[in-house]
Amino acid sequence: MTFNALRPVASRVIDPLADFFIRYEVSPDTISIVSLICAFFAGLSFYYSPVYNELTLLAGILVVFNSLFDALDGVIARKSNRATPRGDFLDHVIDRYSDVFIICSIFFAGYVSWQIGVAAIVGVLLTSYLGTQAQALNLGRYYGGIMGRADRLVVIILAAFANSIYPASIAGFTILGWAVVLIAVTSHITAIQRIIYIWKRLD
């Protein structure tokens, strides 16, 4: 993952926030649900942003918060010794719903055709499935490939901010539309990379 290198930098923000929530006994599951709520309203904002362009900026901000809370729940669980299989399961389910809310709302809003949008969401869900499938096959959770979830969210955030400043089309798509095209292509490349990785490690 391209943005894995930024994790040490992000931890400087996430760790103090995790300590704050632990101090007030906020559960990891609560943080996970808050991340889902952020994704839901980000999706609504993206959906209505072609009519109200300022909502594109709001959507980008909400995706930032979705990403932040998604990172926080795991840190809180580990630091407070509250990590459980149930919490891990809930986190994965919420991540997938968040992906659907965010990406589907962008192509439902008309930034790209439904064919490109479907290609993107299928690629996203397939890469996520393969990551957990590696874990199910006792190979460990696998996050490899050129477009993991962290990378994808950064692309969407940057595209949303840029699109709010320059909403006009460039060679047929807006910046946000091109972001979905990029995600569609690179997610399937990532899926292939993960398939190869898993296949080589199976008996």
Secondary structure, DSSP 8 states (H G I E B T S, - for coil): -GGGGGHHHHHHHHHHHHHHHHHTT--HHHHHHHHHHHHHHHHHHHHHTTTSTHHHHHHHHHHHHHHHHHHHHHHHHHHTT---HHHHHHHHHHHHHHHHHHHHHHHHTTSS-HHHHHHHHHHHHHHHHHHHHHHHTTS-----SS--HHHHHHHHHHHHHHHHH--S-BTTB-HHHHHHHHHHHHHHHHHHHHHHHHHHT--
